[in-house]
Amino acid sequence: MVKKLITEISEEDFRKLDLSVARNERVEHPNGGNCFGMVERKVNDILDEVIGKLIESGSEEDLRFLSIPVTIAIHEDDGYYLDKFMNRFTGAQTYQLGVGIAHLYSTRDYYEAHEDYWRVRKDETKVIYRIKLSSAYIDKFVLKHKTEVKDWPYDELPEGVSPDYDDAKLEIHYDLVNDEFVEVGRTGVFTCGVIKSIMPVDKEGHRIKPDWYN
């Protein structure tokens, strides 16, 4: 029998489950000093932290993330996820959480996202919750940072960009200042095959070089 892993659930119903997980954190050693150990955490508290950061950021991307289910995978009992890439950021833990994952893709051994690096082994996973967040978060969200994207409008390309690009965009970035959006920078985004180059440019489309660049 194939194990059914993915459960679609409302935030209200998910919170009623009152789940706990554990992750490797720095803790105080009984004999003094610090060490690392697995610390139990309430998933509802972790979810609160994630939602709070999305709202506080004020970015367009995080506003979009609030409308996409939060994904939380829970490891089988008596084990924790080990992934040489993901553990660089999370450490060992009994769950993996992702935001902005519009769809989970299934391979023979994994469920994974394509928007960003997020994947869990099927045979290690007890359940994957796809949590639909309350619309109240979107209502209280204040947009503080936005980006306008347009086709590259200049006749010339910045220094170092191949003329054989597949796609070229100009991104204009704005921050909310005194209730008005003010331009704070521009970047050129150039795609050539699987390679994407992102570089700061001025208002004429010339590449802005950092002080250390020769």
TANOR-V967121 format. One line per field, one symbol per residue. ss: DSSP state (@ for helix, = for strand, . for the rest). phi: phi as a letter, one per 40 degrees, with the letter a starting at -180 (. if undefined). A space follows every 50 residues. Layout:
ss: ???
phi: ???
//
This chain:
ss: .....=====@@@@@@@..=========.....=========@@@@@@@@ @@@@@@@.=@@@@@@....======.....=.....@@@@..=.====.. ....==...===......===@@@========...@@@@@....====== =...............===========..=============..====== =.....=.......
phi: .cccbcbcaccdcccccfcbbaacbcbccdchgbabacbcbccccccdcc cdcccccgcdcccccccbdcbbcbcddgaacbbcccccbbgcacabbbbg ccacbbbcbbbabbcacaabcccbbcabcbcccccccccccbcbbabcba cdcccbccdgccccccabbbbbbbbcbfgbcbcbibbcbbbbgccbbbac bccbgccccccccb
//
